[in-house]
Amino acid sequence: MGIYSLTDSAMAGLNIAQAGILTTSQNVAGTSVEGYSRRNANVIMDSLAPNSLMLNGSSFAVEGFTRHYSSLIGSQLLIQQSKSSYSDTLVQYTNSVDSLVADKSTGLNTAISNFFNAMGAYAADPTNKAMAGAITGTAKEVAQRMTGMSTLVNQIQSDARTALTDTVAQVNTILPALADINQKIVDGNSPGVSAPSADLLDERDRLLSSLQQLVGGQSLINSDGTATQLVAGMPLVERAIANKVTINADQEHVALTFNLQNGPTKGVLTTVQTLDGGQAGALLELSNNFVPTVQKRLDTIAMGLVKVANSAAQTSSGLATNLAIFGFKVADKTYSSLATNDLSGNLPTIENENDLLDLYSSLGNAISSNSAVKVGNLVGTYTSISSLTAGSNTLAGDYTLTKVGTNQLNISDSSGKNQTVSLITSVSGGLQTVDFNQLGITLQLENFSPALSAVSSSSVVKDGATVGAQTISNMEVENNVQSGTYTFSYSGSQVTLTSSNGGSQTLTLVDGTSAGQTLNFTQMGISFSMADTGSPVETAATIAATLNAKTITLVNAEDSQATIATALDGLKVKVSGMSNPLVNYGFSAANFISL
């Protein structure tokens, strides 16, 4: 072995040791950095010895540095971060209400129980002034807790809307940062460079993690290592292009303003119909659903208390009560007498729990059971109506849906008032809210398919198909398998399934059997059974040759905008309307008082 070979080997050893020390030091320091992935130095033999008698032909080198990372675990982590952030935000904002309700010393339930106990005691001994005074004291306590809870709920809505503004601002800071990292990753894939650095990939994942926590959605890692972040099927970031998130004027939705690089959609403001994850999704849920529902329940209790308590001293329906205990103070007027000439006289009779439930239902509009459009209707192969609501001020009547172009839906009432909104493609597991806010009708559409793709009806290999003497059945596609063409090839008794998206897997067949054999391409996420109907049965090599060049075609498990619009075209939403408009006159928990 020559001196140069010794020197080269020693230098290679030092370089490898230095690379190991470098990665070790980085891994130790990186333990305190959120999102850091452990690095590893890749050592290769860049030159081989010509024979067993010579060692001077062997040489080693450090090819590069890679990170220890599982795409499956990374994807699951991002999804879980969105869900956790959503749940944590809901708990954070509703905890005060839970505490107020659960605490016996401050809960509304306790105050109401104390009031009716005092009423019962006084009824048993109406000459006892102390018991009469107890009614006054407990009534004031009920009113204080009622208005206090109403104030708290309204504060939750105000805080949620403020927090949503802050959240959107944070998202708009992260989006261009992710687009910039994507561009650097593209540059890192340029000729002469093996791959982007682990630092860039870690930063990409950190930014995706932040977006999942803030706004949820779907994080996709592209084949070149760049990231795409989607919400409701629309891109927040697509490689080096970042869009901007805004809040709609109605404070009930967020919207996307598309970047100038987006071609024909540049500058277009598009409403994000639904956010079902992340902090922003929870804040919208609080503001749009939780607060209105709790407030409606409080209003129901307030009206029920006025009716029940005040009618105890009412000699006849329609006459003024002799003892008004509760009422509503609206501006400079107080409504409490239950007389026909007083607005409180319109309060319905409350004699049992069902009466209270009817009062609750009457405070909001309802979709008629005769409506052609209703929850559960299919509007595509994978999409159904999961929610259908009418706003509190929506007029009763029929609302007709009409398809406009290929991706829009119009709604109109009997007076001719109408509104047109754009639909989005319904993707696997996705939700979209079709909000006709000008007429007060809202539909939520859910894609109930758990899988990204499904076997196409045009697929050669599919359930029920016959390939040679083999009948295909029990074909299953895992949820994360992408659409594309999956082609069979063979060698002897082995078959290989190759995806148009990249990747392949080889299985060894056995001779045909009438009981069937299962081909489980676990790496591809596709499996199916083949039962041999021949006599004699086919050999493994014959089956493999028969499958050669055959294809499995997977299509996206989605419904297009046109499909959804066509399914709804011409149908009517029938609204029964609000039967008790007293809340619009100020009969609410916020105005509830004791007299």
Secondary structure as UniProt FT lines:
FT   HELIX           3..30
FT   TURN            31..32
FT   TURN            34..35
FT   STRAND          39..47
FT   TURN            52..53
FT   TURN            56..57
FT   STRAND          59..67
FT   HELIX           71..102
FT   TURN            104..106
FT   HELIX           108..124
FT   TURN            126..127
FT   HELIX           129..188
FT   TURN            191..192
FT   HELIX           198..215
FT   STRAND          218..221
FT   TURN            223..224
FT   STRAND          227..231
FT   TURN            232..233
FT   STRAND          234..238
FT   TURN            239..240
FT   STRAND          241..242
FT   STRAND          244..247
FT   TURN            249..250
FT   STRAND          254..257
FT   TURN            260..261
FT   HELIX           263..265
FT   TURN            266..267
FT   STRAND          269..272
FT   HELIX           278..285
FT   HELIX           286..290
FT   HELIX           291..311
FT   TURN            312..313
FT   TURN            317..318
FT   STRAND          326..330
FT   TURN            331..332
FT   STRAND          333..335
FT   TURN            340..341
FT   HELIX           343..346
FT   HELIX           353..362
FT   TURN            369..370
FT   TURN            375..376
FT   STRAND          383..390
FT   TURN            392..393
FT   STRAND          397..404
FT   TURN            405..407
FT   STRAND          408..412
FT   TURN            414..415
FT   STRAND          418..422
FT   TURN            428..429
FT   STRAND          431..436
FT   TURN            437..440
FT   STRAND          441..447
FT   STRAND          453..455
FT   TURN            457..458
FT   TURN            463..464
FT   STRAND          466..467
FT   TURN            468..469
FT   STRAND          470..477
FT   TURN            479..480
FT   STRAND          484..491
FT   TURN            492..493
FT   STRAND          494..499
FT   TURN            500..501
FT   STRAND          504..508
FT   TURN            514..515
FT   STRAND          517..521
FT   TURN            522..525
FT   STRAND          526..532
FT   HELIX           540..547
FT   TURN            548..549
FT   STRAND          551..556
FT   HELIX           561..568
FT   TURN            569..570
FT   STRAND          572..575
FT   HELIX           581..585
FT   HELIX           589..591
FT   STRAND          592..594
//
